[in-house]
Amino acid sequence: MAEAALLGGRIRLYRQMRGRTQIEVARAISITYAELTAFERGRARICAAMLNRIALFLEVPIQAFYADLPATLPPSRMRRP
């Protein structure tokens, strides 16, 4: 779940830069504090719709969360059809 940890770190970074607490963000996007904590720590994968809600609340372009992340997964992590 390295990708989830990188993305979660970005969520935490932008949340802190905006001066928002985890509780404020969680309430604003209708999830629990525990769920947001799991996203930020990379313990849970976040769907695109949820990431979009976070981006809108924090007023951050969604592309910012993906900046400089690896473009592809290593072959061992790719799913086979």
C-alpha positions in Angstrom: 0.0 0.0 0.0 2.9 2.4 -0.7 0.7 4.4 -3.1 -2.0 4.8 -0.4 0.6 6.0 2.1 1.9 8.6 -0.4 -1.5 9.8 -1.2 -2.5 9.9 2.5 0.6 11.9 3.3 -0.5 14.5 0.7 -4.0 14.7 2.2 -2.4 15.4 5.6 0.0 17.9 4.2 -2.7 20.0 2.4 -5.0 19.7 5.4 -2.4 21.1 7.7 -1.4 23.8 5.2 -5.0 24.9 5.3 -5.1 24.9 9.1 -7.9 22.3 9.3 -8.2 19.6 11.8 -9.0 16.0 11.0 -12.4 16.4 12.7 -13.3 19.4 10.6 -12.4 17.7 7.3 -14.2 14.5 8.3 -17.4 16.3 9.3 -17.3 18.4 6.1 -17.1 15.4 3.8 -19.4 13.1 5.9 -17.0 10.5 7.1 -15.7 9.6 10.5 -12.5 10.9 12.1 -11.2 7.3 12.1 -11.8 6.9 8.3 -9.9 10.1 7.6 -7.1 9.0 9.9 -6.9 5.7 8.0 -6.7 7.5 4.7 -3.9 9.8 5.9 -1.9 7.0 7.3 -2.2 4.9 4.2 -4.1 2.1 6.0 -7.1 2.5 3.7 -7.4 3.2 0.0 -9.4 6.2 -0.9 -11.7 6.3 -3.9 -11.6 9.1 -6.5 -15.0 10.5 -5.4 -13.8 10.8 -1.8 -10.5 12.4 -2.8 -12.5 14.9 -4.9 -14.6 15.8 -1.9 -11.4 16.4 0.2 -9.9 18.5 -2.6 -13.0 20.6 -2.9 -13.2 21.2 0.8 -9.5 22.1 1.1 -9.6 24.1 -2.1 -6.7 22.2 -3.6 -6.7 21.0 -7.2 -7.1 17.3 -7.2 -4.0 17.0 -9.4 -1.9 18.3 -6.5 -2.5 15.0 -4.7 -0.9 13.1 -7.6 2.0 15.4 -8.3 5.3 13.4 -8.5 3.7 10.1 -7.6 4.9 7.1 -9.6 3.0 6.9 -12.9 2.9 3.1 -12.9 2.9 0.3 -10.4 5.8 -2.2 -10.4 4.9 -5.3 -12.4 4.5 -7.5 -9.3 1.7 -5.2 -8.1 -0.2 -4.9 -11.3 -3.5 -6.8 -11.5 -4.0 -9.3 -14.2 -7.2 -9.4 -16.1 
